[in-house]
């Protein structure tokens, strides 16, 4: 499980990560906790999954200017 902490663009983050698949790693939106979005992942290495989610969000035109944090949970 990973958490994405962001006050803005939450709908876009959910859509982006729900449709994501790379190297067999996927994310499934689970719930919202305050400004945190919780995602289940099939990745065994949660640090790698968090880094992958962060780079995927930063790769978007809206994500490159967004203040957010991705952490293993």
mmCIF file of the N, C-alpha and C atoms, coordinates in Angstrom:
data_MODEL
# 
_entry.id   MODEL 
# 
loop_
_atom_site.group_PDB 
_atom_site.id 
_atom_site.type_symbol 
_atom_site.label_atom_id 
_atom_site.label_alt_id 
_atom_site.label_comp_id 
_atom_site.label_asym_id 
_atom_site.label_entity_id 
_atom_site.label_seq_id 
_atom_site.pdbx_PDB_ins_code 
_atom_site.Cartn_x 
_atom_site.Cartn_y 
_atom_site.Cartn_z 
_atom_site.occupancy 
_atom_site.B_iso_or_equiv 
_atom_site.pdbx_formal_charge 
_atom_site.auth_seq_id 
_atom_site.auth_comp_id 
_atom_site.auth_asym_id 
_atom_site.auth_atom_id 
_atom_site.pdbx_PDB_model_num 
ATOM 1   N N  . UNK A 1 1  ? 0.841  -1.158 0.000   1.00 0.00 ? 1  UNK A N  1 
ATOM 2   C CA . UNK A 1 1  ? 0.000  0.000  0.000   1.00 0.00 ? 1  UNK A CA 1 
ATOM 3   C C  . UNK A 1 1  ? 0.902  1.241  0.000   1.00 0.00 ? 1  UNK A C  1 
ATOM 4   N N  . UNK A 1 2  ? 0.488  2.275  -0.763  1.00 0.00 ? 2  UNK A N  1 
ATOM 5   C CA . UNK A 1 2  ? 1.192  3.549  -0.767  1.00 0.00 ? 2  UNK A CA 1 
ATOM 6   C C  . UNK A 1 2  ? 0.184  4.663  -0.514  1.00 0.00 ? 2  UNK A C  1 
ATOM 7   N N  . UNK A 1 3  ? 0.691  5.807  -0.053  1.00 0.00 ? 3  UNK A N  1 
ATOM 8   C CA . UNK A 1 3  ? -0.142 6.988  0.133   1.00 0.00 ? 3  UNK A CA 1 
ATOM 9   C C  . UNK A 1 3  ? 0.426  8.118  -0.707  1.00 0.00 ? 3  UNK A C  1 
ATOM 10  N N  . UNK A 1 4  ? -0.476 8.814  -1.389  1.00 0.00 ? 4  UNK A N  1 
ATOM 11  C CA . UNK A 1 4  ? -0.111 10.011 -2.129  1.00 0.00 ? 4  UNK A CA 1 
ATOM 12  C C  . UNK A 1 4  ? -0.739 11.185 -1.378  1.00 0.00 ? 4  UNK A C  1 
ATOM 13  N N  . UNK A 1 5  ? 0.103  12.065 -0.859  1.00 0.00 ? 5  UNK A N  1 
ATOM 14  C CA . UNK A 1 5  ? -0.373 13.237 -0.134  1.00 0.00 ? 5  UNK A CA 1 
ATOM 15  C C  . UNK A 1 5  ? -0.371 14.425 -1.074  1.00 0.00 ? 5  UNK A C  1 
ATOM 16  N N  . UNK A 1 6  ? -1.571 14.901 -1.413  1.00 0.00 ? 6  UNK A N  1 
ATOM 17  C CA . UNK A 1 6  ? -1.705 16.047 -2.302  1.00 0.00 ? 6  UNK A CA 1 
ATOM 18  C C  . UNK A 1 6  ? -3.060 16.699 -2.074  1.00 0.00 ? 6  UNK A C  1 
ATOM 19  N N  . UNK A 1 7  ? -3.045 18.017 -1.951  1.00 0.00 ? 7  UNK A N  1 
ATOM 20  C CA . UNK A 1 7  ? -4.298 18.739 -1.763  1.00 0.00 ? 7  UNK A CA 1 
ATOM 21  C C  . UNK A 1 7  ? -4.977 19.037 -3.102  1.00 0.00 ? 7  UNK A C  1 
ATOM 22  N N  . UNK A 1 8  ? -4.215 19.012 -4.182  1.00 0.00 ? 8  UNK A N  1 
ATOM 23  C CA . UNK A 1 8  ? -4.727 19.365 -5.511  1.00 0.00 ? 8  UNK A CA 1 
ATOM 24  C C  . UNK A 1 8  ? -4.633 18.185 -6.475  1.00 0.00 ? 8  UNK A C  1 
ATOM 25  N N  . UNK A 1 9  ? -5.450 18.243 -7.511  1.00 0.00 ? 9  UNK A N  1 
ATOM 26  C CA . UNK A 1 9  ? -5.424 17.278 -8.620  1.00 0.00 ? 9  UNK A CA 1 
ATOM 27  C C  . UNK A 1 9  ? -5.662 15.836 -8.181  1.00 0.00 ? 9  UNK A C  1 
ATOM 28  N N  . UNK A 1 10 ? -6.416 15.637 -7.132  1.00 0.00 ? 10 UNK A N  1 
ATOM 29  C CA . UNK A 1 10 ? -6.635 14.282 -6.627  1.00 0.00 ? 10 UNK A CA 1 
ATOM 30  C C  . UNK A 1 10 ? -7.350 13.394 -7.639  1.00 0.00 ? 10 UNK A C  1 
ATOM 31  N N  . UNK A 1 11 ? -8.339 13.924 -8.334  1.00 0.00 ? 11 UNK A N  1 
ATOM 32  C CA . UNK A 1 11 ? -9.057 13.121 -9.337  1.00 0.00 ? 11 UNK A CA 1 
ATOM 33  C C  . UNK A 1 11 ? -8.125 12.661 -10.443 1.00 0.00 ? 11 UNK A C  1 
ATOM 34  N N  . UNK A 1 12 ? -7.231 13.531 -10.870 1.00 0.00 ? 12 UNK A N  1 
ATOM 35  C CA . UNK A 1 12 ? -6.283 13.175 -11.934 1.00 0.00 ? 12 UNK A CA 1 
ATOM 36  C C  . UNK A 1 12 ? -5.282 12.127 -11.449 1.00 0.00 ? 12 UNK A C  1 
ATOM 37  N N  . UNK A 1 13 ? -4.846 12.244 -10.199 1.00 0.00 ? 13 UNK A N  1 
ATOM 38  C CA . UNK A 1 13 ? -3.908 11.268 -9.637  1.00 0.00 ? 13 UNK A CA 1 
ATOM 39  C C  . UNK A 1 13 ? -4.578 9.893  -9.561  1.00 0.00 ? 13 UNK A C  1 
ATOM 40  N N  . UNK A 1 14 ? -5.816 9.853  -9.091  1.00 0.00 ? 14 UNK A N  1 
ATOM 41  C CA . UNK A 1 14 ? -6.547 8.582  -9.002  1.00 0.00 ? 14 UNK A CA 1 
ATOM 42  C C  . UNK A 1 14 ? -6.682 7.958  -10.389 1.00 0.00 ? 14 UNK A C  1 
ATOM 43  N N  . UNK A 1 15 ? -7.099 8.750  -11.361 1.00 0.00 ? 15 UNK A N  1 
ATOM 44  C CA . UNK A 1 15 ? -7.275 8.239  -12.735 1.00 0.00 ? 15 UNK A CA 1 
ATOM 45  C C  . UNK A 1 15 ? -5.954 7.739  -13.310 1.00 0.00 ? 15 UNK A C  1 
ATOM 46  N N  . UNK A 1 16 ? -4.900 8.507  -13.113 1.00 0.00 ? 16 UNK A N  1 
ATOM 47  C CA . UNK A 1 16 ? -3.587 8.151  -13.648 1.00 0.00 ? 16 UNK A CA 1 
ATOM 48  C C  . UNK A 1 16 ? -3.075 6.835  -13.058 1.00 0.00 ? 16 UNK A C  1 
ATOM 49  N N  . UNK A 1 17 ? -3.106 6.712  -11.735 1.00 0.00 ? 17 UNK A N  1 
ATOM 50  C CA . UNK A 1 17 ? -2.532 5.521  -11.113 1.00 0.00 ? 17 UNK A CA 1 
ATOM 51  C C  . UNK A 1 17 ? -3.428 4.288  -11.255 1.00 0.00 ? 17 UNK A C  1 
ATOM 52  N N  . UNK A 1 18 ? -4.742 4.475  -11.327 1.00 0.00 ? 18 UNK A N  1 
ATOM 53  C CA . UNK A 1 18 ? -5.627 3.326  -11.552 1.00 0.00 ? 18 UNK A CA 1 
ATOM 54  C C  . UNK A 1 18 ? -5.399 2.696  -12.924 1.00 0.00 ? 18 UNK A C  1 
ATOM 55  N N  . UNK A 1 19 ? -5.023 3.518  -13.914 1.00 0.00 ? 19 UNK A N  1 
ATOM 56  C CA . UNK A 1 19 ? -4.781 3.026  -15.274 1.00 0.00 ? 19 UNK A CA 1 
ATOM 57  C C  . UNK A 1 19 ? -3.329 2.618  -15.503 1.00 0.00 ? 19 UNK A C  1 
ATOM 58  N N  . UNK A 1 20 ? -2.493 2.720  -14.480 1.00 0.00 ? 20 UNK A N  1 
ATOM 59  C CA . UNK A 1 20 ? -1.059 2.495  -14.616 1.00 0.00 ? 20 UNK A CA 1 
ATOM 60  C C  . UNK A 1 20 ? -0.704 1.010  -14.545 1.00 0.00 ? 20 UNK A C  1 
ATOM 61  N N  . UNK A 1 21 ? 0.226  0.621  -15.412 1.00 0.00 ? 21 UNK A N  1 
ATOM 62  C CA . UNK A 1 21 ? 0.854  -0.701 -15.310 1.00 0.00 ? 21 UNK A CA 1 
ATOM 63  C C  . UNK A 1 21 ? 2.219  -0.629 -15.962 1.00 0.00 ? 21 UNK A C  1 
ATOM 64  N N  . UNK A 1 22 ? 3.241  -0.972 -15.204 1.00 0.00 ? 22 UNK A N  1 
ATOM 65  C CA . UNK A 1 22 ? 4.608  -1.001 -15.719 1.00 0.00 ? 22 UNK A CA 1 
ATOM 66  C C  . UNK A 1 22 ? 5.368  -2.093 -14.983 1.00 0.00 ? 22 UNK A C  1 
ATOM 67  N N  . UNK A 1 23 ? 6.059  -2.929 -15.726 1.00 0.00 ? 23 UNK A N  1 
ATOM 68  C CA . UNK A 1 23 ? 6.814  -4.041 -15.145 1.00 0.00 ? 23 UNK A CA 1 
ATOM 69  C C  . UNK A 1 23 ? 5.939  -4.908 -14.247 1.00 0.00 ? 23 UNK A C  1 
ATOM 70  N N  . UNK A 1 24 ? 4.660  -5.010 -14.571 1.00 0.00 ? 24 UNK A N  1 
ATOM 71  C CA . UNK A 1 24 ? 3.741  -5.829 -13.802 1.00 0.00 ? 24 UNK A CA 1 
ATOM 72  C C  . UNK A 1 24 ? 3.227  -5.163 -12.531 1.00 0.00 ? 24 UNK A C  1 
ATOM 73  N N  . UNK A 1 25 ? 3.646  -3.927 -12.262 1.00 0.00 ? 25 UNK A N  1 
ATOM 74  C CA . UNK A 1 25 ? 3.209  -3.206 -11.065 1.00 0.00 ? 25 UNK A CA 1 
ATOM 75  C C  . UNK A 1 25 ? 1.946  -2.417 -11.393 1.00 0.00 ? 25 UNK A C  1 
ATOM 76  N N  . UNK A 1 26 ? 0.941  -2.571 -10.545 1.00 0.00 ? 26 UNK A N  1 
ATOM 77  C CA . UNK A 1 26 ? -0.316 -1.847 -10.712 1.00 0.00 ? 26 UNK A CA 1 
ATOM 78  C C  . UNK A 1 26 ? -0.711 -1.188 -9.391  1.00 0.00 ? 26 UNK A C  1 
ATOM 79  N N  . UNK A 1 27 ? -1.579 -0.201 -9.507  1.00 0.00 ? 27 UNK A N  1 
ATOM 80  C CA . UNK A 1 27 ? -2.113 0.496  -8.337  1.00 0.00 ? 27 UNK A CA 1 
ATOM 81  C C  . UNK A 1 27 ? -3.627 0.493  -8.422  1.00 0.00 ? 27 UNK A C  1 
ATOM 82  N N  . UNK A 1 28 ? -4.288 0.351  -7.289  1.00 0.00 ? 28 UNK A N  1 
ATOM 83  C CA . UNK A 1 28 ? -5.748 0.394  -7.214  1.00 0.00 ? 28 UNK A CA 1 
ATOM 84  C C  . UNK A 1 28 ? -6.139 1.348  -6.094  1.00 0.00 ? 28 UNK A C  1 
ATOM 85  N N  . UNK A 1 29 ? -6.918 2.360  -6.451  1.00 0.00 ? 29 UNK A N  1 
ATOM 86  C CA . UNK A 1 29 ? -7.360 3.334  -5.457  1.00 0.00 ? 29 UNK A CA 1 
ATOM 87  C C  . UNK A 1 29 ? -8.196 2.633  -4.399  1.00 0.00 ? 29 UNK A C  1 
ATOM 88  N N  . UNK A 1 30 ? -7.892 2.922  -3.136  1.00 0.00 ? 30 UNK A N  1 
ATOM 89  C CA . UNK A 1 30 ? -8.584 2.282  -2.032  1.00 0.00 ? 30 UNK A CA 1 
ATOM 90  C C  . UNK A 1 30 ? -9.499 3.242  -1.281  1.00 0.00 ? 30 UNK A C  1 
ATOM 91  N N  . UNK A 1 31 ? -8.911 4.362  -0.794  1.00 0.00 ? 31 UNK A N  1 
ATOM 92  C CA . UNK A 1 31 ? -9.713 5.309  -0.017  1.00 0.00 ? 31 UNK A CA 1 
ATOM 93  C C  . UNK A 1 31 ? -8.976 6.627  0.120   1.00 0.00 ? 31 UNK A C  1 
ATOM 94  N N  . UNK A 1 32 ? -9.701 7.608  0.633   1.00 0.00 ? 32 UNK A N  1 
ATOM 95  C CA . UNK A 1 32 ? -9.146 8.924  0.890   1.00 0.00 ? 32 UNK A CA 1 
ATOM 96  C C  . UNK A 1 32 ? -9.116 9.144  2.400   1.00 0.00 ? 32 UNK A C  1 
ATOM 97  N N  . UNK A 1 33 ? -7.989 9.657  2.899   1.00 0.00 ? 33 UNK A N  1 
ATOM 98  C CA . UNK A 1 33 ? -7.832 9.985  4.316   1.00 0.00 ? 33 UNK A CA 1 
ATOM 99  C C  . UNK A 1 33 ? -7.315 11.423 4.387   1.00 0.00 ? 33 UNK A C  1 
ATOM 100 N N  . UNK A 1 34 ? -8.202 12.380 4.585   1.00 0.00 ? 34 UNK A N  1 
ATOM 101 C CA . UNK A 1 34 ? -7.790 13.783 4.578   1.00 0.00 ? 34 UNK A CA 1 
ATOM 102 C C  . UNK A 1 34 ? -7.290 14.159 3.199   1.00 0.00 ? 34 UNK A C  1 
ATOM 103 N N  . UNK A 1 35 ? -6.023 14.612 3.118   1.00 0.00 ? 35 UNK A N  1 
ATOM 104 C CA . UNK A 1 35 ? -5.449 14.917 1.802   1.00 0.00 ? 35 UNK A CA 1 
ATOM 105 C C  . UNK A 1 35 ? -4.673 13.733 1.228   1.00 0.00 ? 35 UNK A C  1 
ATOM 106 N N  . UNK A 1 36 ? -4.702 12.611 1.916   1.00 0.00 ? 36 UNK A N  1 
ATOM 107 C CA . UNK A 1 36 ? -3.983 11.418 1.459   1.00 0.00 ? 36 UNK A CA 1 
ATOM 108 C C  . UNK A 1 36 ? -4.891 10.514 0.632   1.00 0.00 ? 36 UNK A C  1 
ATOM 109 N N  . UNK A 1 37 ? -4.349 10.041 -0.475  1.00 0.00 ? 37 UNK A N  1 
ATOM 110 C CA . UNK A 1 37 ? -5.017 9.036  -1.299  1.00 0.00 ? 37 UNK A CA 1 
ATOM 111 C C  . UNK A 1 37 ? -4.302 7.722  -1.062  1.00 0.00 ? 37 UNK A C  1 
ATOM 112 N N  . UNK A 1 38 ? -5.031 6.695  -0.692  1.00 0.00 ? 38 UNK A N  1 
ATOM 113 C CA . UNK A 1 38 ? -4.441 5.396  -0.384  1.00 0.00 ? 38 UNK A CA 1 
ATOM 114 C C  . UNK A 1 38 ? -4.645 4.469  -1.577  1.00 0.00 ? 38 UNK A C  1 
ATOM 115 N N  . UNK A 1 39 ? -3.550 3.849  -2.027  1.00 0.00 ? 39 UNK A N  1 
ATOM 116 C CA . UNK A 1 39 ? -3.583 2.927  -3.153  1.00 0.00 ? 39 UNK A CA 1 
ATOM 117 C C  . UNK A 1 39 ? -3.028 1.573  -2.732  1.00 0.00 ? 39 UNK A C  1 
ATOM 118 N N  . UNK A 1 40 ? -3.721 0.522  -3.104  1.00 0.00 ? 40 UNK A N  1 
ATOM 119 C CA . UNK A 1 40 ? -3.189 -0.834 -2.958  1.00 0.00 ? 40 UNK A CA 1 
ATOM 120 C C  . UNK A 1 40 ? -2.287 -1.082 -4.155  1.00 0.00 ? 40 UNK A C  1 
ATOM 121 N N  . UNK A 1 41 ? -1.245 -1.850 -3.964  1.00 0.00 ? 41 UNK A N  1 
ATOM 122 C CA . UNK A 1 41 ? -0.346 -2.186 -5.057  1.00 0.00 ? 41 UNK A CA 1 
ATOM 123 C C  . UNK A 1 41 ? 0.051  -3.655 -4.964  1.00 0.00 ? 41 UNK A C  1 
ATOM 124 N N  . UNK A 1 42 ? 0.357  -4.244 -6.103  1.00 0.00 ? 42 UNK A N  1 
ATOM 125 C CA . UNK A 1 42 ? 0.803  -5.630 -6.119  1.00 0.00 ? 42 UNK A CA 1 
ATOM 126 C C  . UNK A 1 42 ? 2.324  -5.737 -6.005  1.00 0.00 ? 42 UNK A C  1 
ATOM 127 N N  . UNK A 1 43 ? 3.009  -4.614 -5.866  1.00 0.00 ? 43 UNK A N  1 
ATOM 128 C CA . UNK A 1 43 ? 4.472  -4.604 -5.775  1.00 0.00 ? 43 UNK A CA 1 
ATOM 129 C C  . UNK A 1 43 ? 4.916  -5.126 -4.414  1.00 0.00 ? 43 UNK A C  1 
ATOM 130 N N  . UNK A 1 44 ? 5.956  -5.928 -4.423  1.00 0.00 ? 44 UNK A N  1 
ATOM 131 C CA . UNK A 1 44 ? 6.517  -6.429 -3.170  1.00 0.00 ? 44 UNK A CA 1 
ATOM 132 C C  . UNK A 1 44 ? 7.401  -5.377 -2.512  1.00 0.00 ? 44 UNK A C  1 
ATOM 133 N N  . UNK A 1 45 ? 8.110  -4.604 -3.340  1.00 0.00 ? 45 UNK A N  1 
ATOM 134 C CA . UNK A 1 45 ? 8.989  -3.542 -2.846  1.00 0.00 ? 45 UNK A CA 1 
ATOM 135 C C  . UNK A 1 45 ? 8.207  -2.230 -2.845  1.00 0.00 ? 45 UNK A C  1 
ATOM 136 N N  . UNK A 1 46 ? 7.734  -1.823 -1.669  1.00 0.00 ? 46 UNK A N  1 
ATOM 137 C CA . UNK A 1 46 ? 6.896  -0.621 -1.570  1.00 0.00 ? 46 UNK A CA 1 
ATOM 138 C C  . UNK A 1 46 ? 7.684  0.659  -1.845  1.00 0.00 ? 46 UNK A C  1 
ATOM 139 N N  . UNK A 1 47 ? 8.971  0.670  -1.527  1.00 0.00 ? 47 UNK A N  1 
ATOM 140 C CA . UNK A 1 47 ? 9.804  1.841  -1.845  1.00 0.00 ? 47 UNK A CA 1 
ATOM 141 C C  . UNK A 1 47 ? 9.871  2.036  -3.358  1.00 0.00 ? 47 UNK A C  1 
ATOM 142 N N  . UNK A 1 48 ? 10.069 0.955  -4.078  1.00 0.00 ? 48 UNK A N  1 
ATOM 143 C CA . UNK A 1 48 ? 10.122 1.022  -5.543  1.00 0.00 ? 48 UNK A CA 1 
ATOM 144 C C  . UNK A 1 48 ? 8.773  1.465  -6.094  1.00 0.00 ? 48 UNK A C  1 
ATOM 145 N N  . UNK A 1 49 ? 7.692  0.959  -5.539  1.00 0.00 ? 49 UNK A N  1 
ATOM 146 C CA . UNK A 1 49 ? 6.353  1.332  -5.992  1.00 0.00 ? 49 UNK A CA 1 
ATOM 147 C C  . UNK A 1 49 ? 6.104  2.816  -5.752  1.00 0.00 ? 49 UNK A C  1 
ATOM 148 N N  . UNK A 1 50 ? 6.528  3.330  -4.607  1.00 0.00 ? 50 UNK A N  1 
ATOM 149 C CA . UNK A 1 50 ? 6.351  4.747  -4.301  1.00 0.00 ? 50 UNK A CA 1 
ATOM 150 C C  . UNK A 1 50 ? 7.146  5.620  -5.266  1.00 0.00 ? 50 UNK A C  1 
ATOM 151 N N  . UNK A 1 51 ? 8.383  5.234  -5.550  1.00 0.00 ? 51 UNK A N  1 
ATOM 152 C CA . UNK A 1 51 ? 9.211  5.991  -6.499  1.00 0.00 ? 51 UNK A CA 1 
ATOM 153 C C  . UNK A 1 51 ? 8.610  5.969  -7.899  1.00 0.00 ? 51 UNK A C  1 
ATOM 154 N N  . UNK A 1 52 ? 8.068  4.823  -8.288  1.00 0.00 ? 52 UNK A N  1 
ATOM 155 C CA . UNK A 1 52 ? 7.451  4.692  -9.605  1.00 0.00 ? 52 UNK A CA 1 
ATOM 156 C C  . UNK A 1 52 ? 6.198  5.556  -9.709  1.00 0.00 ? 52 UNK A C  1 
ATOM 157 N N  . UNK A 1 53 ? 5.390  5.566  -8.666  1.00 0.00 ? 53 UNK A N  1 
ATOM 158 C CA . UNK A 1 53 ? 4.190  6.404  -8.661  1.00 0.00 ? 53 UNK A CA 1 
ATOM 159 C C  . UNK A 1 53 ? 4.577  7.879  -8.724  1.00 0.00 ? 53 UNK A C  1 
ATOM 160 N N  . UNK A 1 54 ? 5.584  8.261  -7.970  1.00 0.00 ? 54 UNK A N  1 
ATOM 161 C CA . UNK A 1 54 ? 6.022  9.654  -7.954  1.00 0.00 ? 54 UNK A CA 1 
ATOM 162 C C  . UNK A 1 54 ? 6.533  10.084 -9.325  1.00 0.00 ? 54 UNK A C  1 
ATOM 163 N N  . UNK A 1 55 ? 7.353  9.270  -9.953  1.00 0.00 ? 55 UNK A N  1 
ATOM 164 C CA . UNK A 1 55 ? 7.883  9.637  -11.271 1.00 0.00 ? 55 UNK A CA 1 
ATOM 165 C C  . UNK A 1 55 ? 6.780  9.668  -12.323 1.00 0.00 ? 55 UNK A C  1 
ATOM 166 N N  . UNK A 1 56 ? 5.781  8.811  -12.185 1.00 0.00 ? 56 UNK A N  1 
ATOM 167 C CA . UNK A 1 56 ? 4.652  8.803  -13.118 1.00 0.00 ? 56 UNK A CA 1 
ATOM 168 C C  . UNK A 1 56 ? 3.847  10.092 -12.992 1.00 0.00 ? 56 UNK A C  1 
ATOM 169 N N  . UNK A 1 57 ? 3.595  10.529 -11.766 1.00 0.00 ? 57 UNK A N  1 
ATOM 170 C CA . UNK A 1 57 ? 2.853  11.770 -11.550 1.00 0.00 ? 57 UNK A CA 1 
ATOM 171 C C  . UNK A 1 57 ? 3.671  12.963 -12.045 1.00 0.00 ? 57 UNK A C  1 
ATOM 172 N N  . UNK A 1 58 ? 4.962  12.996 -11.723 1.00 0.00 ? 58 UNK A N  1 
ATOM 173 C CA . UNK A 1 58 ? 5.828  14.101 -12.162 1.00 0.00 ? 58 UNK A CA 1 
ATOM 174 C C  . UNK A 1 58 ? 5.950  14.154 -13.685 1.00 0.00 ? 58 UNK A C  1 
ATOM 175 N N  . UNK A 1 59 ? 5.735  13.054 -14.352 1.00 0.00 ? 59 UNK A N  1 
ATOM 176 C CA . UNK A 1 59 ? 5.828  12.997 -15.808 1.00 0.00 ? 59 UNK A CA 1 
ATOM 177 C C  . UNK A 1 59 ? 4.658  13.645 -16.523 1.00 0.00 ? 59 UNK A C  1 
ATOM 178 N N  . UNK A 1 60 ? 3.616  13.968 -15.796 1.00 0.00 ? 60 UNK A N  1 
ATOM 179 C CA . UNK A 1 60 ? 2.452  14.633 -16.386 1.00 0.00 ? 60 UNK A CA 1 
ATOM 180 C C  . UNK A 1 60 ? 2.692  16.142 -16.417 1.00 0.00 ? 60 UNK A C  1 
ATOM 181 N N  . UNK A 1 61 ? 2.062  16.828 -17.376 1.00 0.00 ? 61 UNK A N  1 
ATOM 182 C CA . UNK A 1 61 ? 2.240  18.279 -17.477 1.00 0.00 ? 61 UNK A CA 1 
ATOM 183 C C  . UNK A 1 61 ? 1.759  18.977 -16.203 1.00 0.00 ? 61 UNK A C  1 
ATOM 184 N N  . UNK A 1 62 ? 0.675  18.496 -15.619 1.00 0.00 ? 62 UNK A N  1 
ATOM 185 C CA . UNK A 1 62 ? 0.149  19.086 -14.388 1.00 0.00 ? 62 UNK A CA 1 
ATOM 186 C C  . UNK A 1 62 ? 0.909  18.603 -13.156 1.00 0.00 ? 62 UNK A C  1 
ATOM 187 N N  . UNK A 1 63 ? 1.563  17.463 -13.255 1.00 0.00 ? 63 UNK A N  1 
ATOM 188 C CA . UNK A 1 63 ? 2.272  16.888 -12.108 1.00 0.00 ? 63 UNK A CA 1 
ATOM 189 C C  . UNK A 1 63 ? 3.638  17.490 -11.873 1.00 0.00 ? 63 UNK A C  1 
ATOM 190 N N  . UNK A 1 64 ? 4.226  18.053 -12.929 1.00 0.00 ? 64 UNK A N  1 
ATOM 191 C CA . UNK A 1 64 ? 5.571  18.605 -12.786 1.00 0.00 ? 64 UNK A CA 1 
ATOM 192 C C  . UNK A 1 64 ? 5.585  19.868 -11.920 1.00 0.00 ? 64 UNK A C  1 
ATOM 193 N N  . UNK A 1 65 ? 4.436  20.512 -11.739 1.00 0.00 ? 65 UNK A N  1 
ATOM 194 C CA . UNK A 1 65 ? 4.359  21.724 -10.924 1.00 0.00 ? 65 UNK A CA 1 
ATOM 195 C C  . UNK A 1 65 ? 3.555  21.499 -9.639  1.00 0.00 ? 65 UNK A C  1 
ATOM 196 N N  . UNK A 1 66 ? 3.179  20.269 -9.392  1.00 0.00 ? 66 UNK A N  1 
ATOM 197 C CA . UNK A 1 66 ? 2.331  19.929 -8.258  1.00 0.00 ? 66 UNK A CA 1 
ATOM 198 C C  . UNK A 1 66 ? 3.190  19.610 -7.032  1.00 0.00 ? 66 UNK A C  1 
ATOM 199 N N  . UNK A 1 67 ? 2.785  20.142 -5.866  1.00 0.00 ? 67 UNK A N  1 
ATOM 200 C CA . UNK A 1 67 ? 3.453  19.780 -4.616  1.00 0.00 ? 67 UNK A CA 1 
ATOM 201 C C  . UNK A 1 67 ? 2.748  18.562 -4.046  1.00 0.00 ? 67 UNK A C  1 
ATOM 202 N N  . UNK A 1 68 ? 3.455  17.437 -3.942  1.00 0.00 ? 68 UNK A N  1 
ATOM 203 C CA . UNK A 1 68 ? 2.878  16.211 -3.421  1.00 0.00 ? 68 UNK A CA 1 
ATOM 204 C C  . UNK A 1 68 ? 3.969  15.328 -2.851  1.00 0.00 ? 68 UNK A C  1 
ATOM 205 N N  . UNK A 1 69 ? 3.551  14.282 -2.144  1.00 0.00 ? 69 UNK A N  1 
ATOM 206 C CA . UNK A 1 69 ? 4.478  13.340 -1.533  1.00 0.00 ? 69 UNK A CA 1 
ATOM 207 C C  . UNK A 1 69 ? 3.907  11.947 -1.712  1.00 0.00 ? 69 UNK A C  1 
ATOM 208 N N  . UNK A 1 70 ? 4.767  10.989 -2.005  1.00 0.00 ? 70 UNK A N  1 
ATOM 209 C CA . UNK A 1 70 ? 4.352  9.588  -2.122  1.00 0.00 ? 70 UNK A CA 1 
ATOM 210 C C  . UNK A 1 70 ? 5.187  8.789  -1.119  1.00 0.00 ? 70 UNK A C  1 
ATOM 211 N N  . UNK A 1 71 ? 4.490  8.046  -0.248  1.00 0.00 ? 71 UNK A N  1 
ATOM 212 C CA . UNK A 1 71 ? 5.171  7.274  0.791   1.00 0.00 ? 71 UNK A CA 1 
ATOM 213 C C  . UNK A 1 71 ? 4.589  5.859  0.876   1.00 0.00 ? 71 UNK A C  1 
ATOM 214 N N  . UNK A 1 72 ? 5.433  4.884  1.208   1.00 0.00 ? 72 UNK A N  1 
ATOM 215 C CA . UNK A 1 72 ? 4.908  3.540  1.487   1.00 0.00 ? 72 UNK A CA 1 
ATOM 216 C C  . UNK A 1 72 ? 4.067  3.582  2.759   1.00 0.00 ? 72 UNK A C  1 
ATOM 217 N N  . UNK A 1 73 ? 3.039  2.769  2.804   1.00 0.00 ? 73 UNK A N  1 
ATOM 218 C CA . UNK A 1 73 ? 2.190  2.766  3.998   1.00 0.00 ? 73 UNK A CA 1 
ATOM 219 C C  . UNK A 1 73 ? 2.060  1.356  4.542   1.00 0.00 ? 73 UNK A C  1 
# 
